Amino acid sequence: MDKEQLERLYAQEEYYWGKEPSELARKLLTYMNGSAKMIIDLGAGEGRDSVFLAKQGWDVISVDIASAGLRKARKLAEEMGTALQTIQGDVNDFVFPCKVDALYSIGALQYIKPENRQRQFQHFKENTQKGGIHALFAFIDHPDIETAPDWGENEYLYIREELQAYYADWKQLYTEEIIFSCNSSDIPHRHAARILIVRKV
């Protein structure tokens, strides 16, 4: 989806992705240790995972291209008795405002154009503290899965082993290739994706 589509989607009163955290956000917690730290949620949407992480005591920077999504993220945080810092930005050229202890991203990495990926992932890695964690979800090209009917011209699939290659110098904590059903845009279809959790050594 392009920015205008996302703005319209998130302008609706209901939360398109719901308010409950994703499975990946819950899984990330099992690899966290120590006191509350700084985390960036890249492609935060309406904030369901940002708010969940903030409730665990983390300082969360929620980043999204759609201002309507960030407004709802702040509203949800207030409802849940916590707070977020929000930044409107594009994953293709987003620059971290500070060094962080973790990066979390689900449903946004496909918007990074292939020619920008090496640069952006290098920036993300360099601006993560030693021992920091990246928990990532990326849609991948899979021979058994057709391109989703609502896939946008600004979305780009990853090669099956591509995400892991960007983190060859980090410790791999968890990885899984998944195929799942989806009903986004009210059109039933399937996706293939790579889940990757890594630690900077």
N, C-alpha and C positions, 0 to 999 in steps of 0.2 A: 504493500500500500504506500502511496505517496503521502507527503505531509498534509495536503488538503484533505485527503480521505481520513487520515488519522485524526485530524482536528474535528471533522464532522462526527466521527465515531465516538470520540471522547467527550464531545459536547453534550451527548445525551445524558440524562440524569442517572440512568442505571450504569453499573460498572460492567463494561463489556467482558472483561476477563474475570469478573467476580472480585471478592475481597479476601478470599482465603489464599494463603501462600502456595506457591508451586512446590512440587516434590523436590526440585533441585535446591530451592532455598532451604528446605528442611534438611536435606542431605548435607549442605554446606556446613551447617552447625556441628555436624559430627567431626569435622576436621578443624574446627576453631579451637583455640586454646588461649588462656590468659585473660587479661582484663579487656574491657570494651576498647575498640579501636576504630579506625577510619576505613570505610568501605564505599566504593562507587558502584551504584547500580546503573549500568549502561543500557539504556533502552528501558527505562523504568515504567513506561506506560502510565497507568492510573495508580501505580504505587503499591500494589498488593504485597509484593516481596520486599520493597523498601521499608514499608511500615512494619512488616514482620521482623525484619532484621533490626530495625530501630527499637522494637519492643524487647529485643534481647540485650539492649544496652549499647549497641554500636552507634557510632556517629555516621550517618548515612548521607551521601550526596547522591541525589536522584537526578539522572540525566535523561532527557528525552527531546526529540525534535518537535513534539507537539505541546504547545503551551496549555491546551485544554486538559491534556493528561496530567501535567504537573499540577495544575490547579486542583484536580480531583485527588491527586496524591497528598497534597497538603491538607485537604479537607478530611481525607481518610485518617491521616496521622493525628489530626486534632480529635476526631471521633474516638480514636484508640488511645488517646492520652499520651501521645509522643510527638516528636517533631522531626522534620527533615530539612536539609538544605537542598534546594532544587536549582538546576541549571538547564536552560534550553540550549541544546547543541546537537550537531550532526556527527554521527559516528565516523564519518569520513575524514574529519579534520579536528575532532575534539581533542583538546589538550587538558591533561589533568591539572587542576588548580593547586595541587600539593601531592606529596608522596603519600601513598595509601598502604594499608595493610591487606586489603583484599579488593578484588574486582569480581563483580557478579554480572552476568549478562545472559538473558534468555529472550529469544525472539527478536534480536536486533542485529546480530553479527552479519546476517545476510545482506544488510544494507551497505556494508563496506564494499566498495568496488574492488575487484580483484587487484587492480594496479595500486591500490592504496593499502592493501592488507599488510604487506611486509613492514611498511613504515609505521602503521598504526599499532600493530602488535608489539613492535620493538619499543615504541613509546610507552605502551601500557606496562611492559615488563620493566623498563628502566625506571619507571616512576612507582614501582612497588617495592616496599621495604623487604630486606632479606628475611626469609621465613614467611613472607606473605603468600596468600593463596589466590588463585584465579579459578572461579567456577563458571564454566561456559557451556552454552548450548548453541549448536550451529546446524542449520539445515544442510543436508548433503545430497549430492547426486547419487542415485541408486538405480541399478538396472531394472529393478522390479517395481519402481515407483514412478508414476507419471507426474509431470509438473502440476502442481495444484492449480485448480481453475481460477483462483483469485490471486495467483502469484503476480506481483507487479513488475513493471519494466525496470524498476530501481532495486530489485532484489536479485541476489546472485548466489547460487548454490556453491557449496564447498566440495572439492574433491574428497573422497572418503577418508584419506589419511592426512589431509591438509592441516587441519587444526592441530593435530599432535606434532606435526613437523615444526610449527612455530615455537613449540615449547620443548624441543629436543634437549635443551640444556637445563630444564627444570625437572624436579622429581614428580613423576606421575603418581597420583594418589588413587585416582578412580577414572575409568573410562568405559563407555558403553555405546554401542551403535544400536539405535532403536528404530522401529517402524510403528507408527501409531495412527489411529483414525482421528479425523478432525472435521468439524462442522462450521468452521469460520465462514462468514458471509452466507450462512445457511445453505452451503453446498457441500455435501458429504464427499470426503476425499481422504487420502493418506499422505503422510510425510515420512521421510527418513531423516534422522538427525544423529549427530555425535554429541555426547555429553563428555566433558573433560574437566577434571579437577586436578590442579597441579600446585606444587609449592616451589617457591624460589629458594635455591640453595646457594 
